[in-house]
């Protein structure tokens, strides 16, 4: 995913911006998924996939040191 920020950020911060982009997209997809009222599963496989993307992106964002 490319954002306007990719063109203004130095290369070291590009990974952080890309992670924010992935997290934003996954969050939007997660919010659009139909509600599952299945009592035996905390999340549907579709929800779990988006949560995994958000978790990975958040880890990168938290572990990275911005240089701008």
C-alpha positions as CSV (number, residue, x, y, z in Angstrom):
1,X,0.0,0.0,0.0
2,X,1.3,3.4,-0.9
3,X,0.3,6.6,0.9
4,X,1.2,10.3,0.4
5,X,3.5,10.0,3.4
6,X,5.7,7.5,1.6
7,X,7.0,10.2,-0.7
8,X,8.0,12.6,2.1
9,X,9.4,10.2,4.7
10,X,13.1,9.2,4.7
11,X,13.8,5.5,3.9
12,X,14.3,4.6,7.6
13,X,10.8,5.6,8.5
14,X,9.1,4.1,5.4
15,X,8.6,0.8,7.3
16,X,6.7,2.5,10.1
17,X,4.5,4.3,7.6
18,X,3.9,1.1,5.7
19,X,3.0,-0.7,9.0
20,X,0.5,2.1,9.8
21,X,-1.0,1.6,6.3
22,X,-1.4,-2.2,6.8
23,X,-2.9,-1.7,10.2
24,X,-5.4,0.9,8.9
25,X,-6.5,-1.4,6.1
26,X,-6.8,-4.4,8.4
27,X,-8.8,-2.4,10.9
28,X,-11.2,-1.2,8.3
29,X,-11.7,-4.7,7.0
30,X,-12.2,-6.0,10.5
31,X,-14.8,-3.4,11.2
32,X,-16.7,-4.4,8.1
33,X,-16.9,-8.1,8.9
34,X,-20.3,-9.4,9.9
35,X,-20.7,-10.0,13.6
36,X,-20.3,-13.6,14.7
37,X,-22.3,-14.7,17.7
38,X,-20.8,-18.2,17.8
39,X,-20.3,-19.0,21.5
40,X,-17.5,-21.5,20.9
41,X,-15.1,-19.2,19.1
42,X,-13.7,-15.8,20.2
43,X,-13.0,-14.8,16.6
44,X,-13.9,-16.1,13.2
45,X,-10.9,-17.0,10.9
46,X,-11.5,-13.8,8.9
47,X,-11.4,-11.7,12.1
48,X,-8.3,-13.6,13.4
49,X,-6.5,-12.9,10.1
50,X,-7.1,-9.2,10.4
51,X,-6.2,-9.1,14.1
52,X,-2.9,-10.9,13.2
53,X,-2.1,-8.2,10.6
54,X,-2.9,-5.5,13.1
55,X,-0.8,-7.1,15.8
56,X,2.2,-7.6,13.6
57,X,2.0,-4.0,12.4
58,X,1.6,-2.6,15.9
59,X,4.7,-4.6,17.0
60,X,6.8,-3.1,14.2
61,X,5.5,0.4,15.0
62,X,6.2,0.0,18.8
63,X,9.6,-1.5,18.3
64,X,10.8,1.0,15.6
65,X,12.6,4.2,16.3
66,X,11.4,7.0,14.1
67,X,14.1,9.3,12.7
68,X,11.9,12.1,11.5
